[in-house]
Amino acid sequence: MKFTINRSTFVKNLNHVQRAISSKTAIPVLTGIKILATESGLLLTGSDSTISIEAFISTEDESHQLEIAERGEIVLPARFLGEIVKKLPSDSMSLEVTVNFQTIIKSDQAEFTLNGINPDDYPRLPEIDAQTTFNLPANLFKQVIQQTIISVSDQEIRPLFTGIHFVLGNDKLKAVATDSHRLSQRIVPLNSPKELADESIQLNIPGRSLNELVRIADDNEDIEMMVTDNQVLFKVDNIYLYSRLLEGNYPDTDRLLPSSHETLLEISASELLGAVERALILSNEGHNNVVKLSISSDDIILSGHSAEIGNVEETLNIINAEGSGLNISFNPDYLRQALRTFGQQDVQLTFQSPSHPFIILPSQEADNFNMVQLITPIRTPGN
Amino acid sequence: MKFTINRSTFVKNLNHVQRAISSKTAIPVLTGIKILATESGLLLTGSDSTISIEAFISTEDESHQLEIAERGEIVLPARFLGEIVKKLPSDSMSLEVTVNFQTIIKSDQAEFTLNGINPDDYPRLPEIDAQTTFNLPANLFKQVIQQTIISVSDQEIRPLFTGIHFVLGNDKLKAVATDSHRLSQRIVPLNSPKELADESIQLNIPGRSLNELVRIADDNEDIEMMVTDNQVLFKVDNIYLYSRLLEGNYPDTDRLLPSSHETLLEISASELLGAVERALILSNEGHNNVVKLSISSDDIILSGHSAEIGNVEETLNIINAEGSGLNISFNPDYLRQALRTFGQQDVQLTFQSPSHPFIILPSQEADNFNMVQLITPIRTPGN
């Protein structure tokens, strides 16, 4: 194998595929990036057991300055390859595999010899025989991910909760995530492919894979999503992201969303966010990370308390309040993350009781559950 | 104690004094910032055992919007005070000490109550009865520090080597640092104060204190330096930085600087720096962090080697070479840091033998030791 290439092009694509590689992998060959040179271009691959990212660099795009002198393949240590290519002296570089997988990288006067790994040891990527293909506008799909991924669990004990649950079909896309303490849901319109007709499909995609997708996709690109029984493939520009799906039946979360309330509070999301960020300075420090919201006919007060440090109280500037008074306590980090998904919008918080989960809806769409954040309160002696 | 103040002014000055506070302090009161309110303004103090930073905020500067309603003093937990003030909702804030050192901080609707600490427990800062005062242009003094601090040791076993050794007098300033593997020296002209006449004074200032001084001083300011037997005080604008001096007689380092050489290499500092940064990608990984320079009549080659990863070789584009051939090995991190102090200058490297320290001088001032970096080589089986 032998090729010359524009160094910036190579760096950019190495960075993409490197994201799939885990430093904790137990399989030595997966610490490497696989490079396959064919007549039409270079295919770079990085992978761990859950996610694989491929980047294809075509010889046809002149800006790549890619010339394949000899076809072949090799696996090179990802971290070193990335660092070396980043620091090469010139804009142009060559890479050549010699005997025993020894690989020579040249740029100007600098010449690296890297110990390569036998590419035959590299696992085959799953063949995606696409059963169903969706086209997703990147800006919308990234927003859906970012608004729900906050409730994805990082506890491997319940693997299904480490992903976002998607339901696609009937011209809409529904995304739900929950870690059993909170829940995030977003529903957006989406043209279903013809072959899906009136059906819908469900899939659970690991949060980690979706984080990488958000990183890779530019807002103005289109994402192509191909789904099989146990894999999903996202294609963005020249990048292919393969992810394992999480197995199991996601619980019915619709029944968790309350249909009535006793108390309603309307407030600017950013105003409440500011107050929460102040309250959690102290509460984060104590042993119990709790902030209290006190709603009475006189005023609405958010307060935080730490026995060692002190306490904080803030009267909220609200837009509207309805229903009965209430004292409710909760984890301020949950509320902070939930409020951030609403940006500069006004929101409605609706409560049933101090012991029931409360929900946050955008004021402009408070009559449906197209965008909802749910938080389970904390029972404290005080309420 | 009670005052109102512009929040940005308070944040900026808290940030300065907070830098002196160590999270590792064993003295509880030193985790706090002391605030003293007098008629003329606020004095903020942060300290650990080595360094103290004071910031004075005057009532006379209208931009501070400082009004002292009641004089007094208090010590408040530094980390929380900083975070709270940073996140307050409005541009204006007030601070009031009530009973039992309880301190109320208000801004708009937000009201924090912090558990303060008895200010009587706060240690007194040393009185600086200035024996000798120097005026240093900040840009020059910061350069002197940055060019020598790289050789300061982080090993507390030899405390004297954790600081920079200064000699002031005879209208010049000399700065030297060494960790016994390398040495950095810079000499610059400096007007001596009249009372010093033909004498010179020596002092050893901890590297940590000088790092903070570099951070505090803007390039276009003047630094006033006052020296006593065991303390130094730097005054920059409204900030006072007190530092303990390191005790002991600094070794005579002049005898370490070689007066002759067998081999000379002239090269652009940035060209050599690039090659060193490439070579150390591999050498940093191995068990011995070594890079080799091979000088022969044919070419000058810098090379690095790691048994597991591979190796790198680069023929250097030099300006000039004189004297006999040589193979010499050294720690590439030392050479990298040394080369960075020369910026875009051309430099001369002069060698006596593979086992003697070599030095780097700027080509434009290679006839003196006003700016010199010295590095001790590593003996390897190969040379």
Interface residues (C-beta under 8 A of the other chain):
Chain A: P77 F80 E83 I84 K87 L88 P89 Q102 T103 Q109 A110 E111 F112 T113 L114 N115 G274 A275 E277 R278 I281 L282 E285 E308 I309 G310 N311 V312 E313 E314 T315 L316 N317
Chain B: P77 F80 E83 I84 K87 L88 P89 Q102 T103 Q109 A110 E111 F112 T113 L114 N115 G274 A275 E277 R278 I281 L282 E285 E308 I309 G310 N311 V312 E313 E314 T315 L316 N317
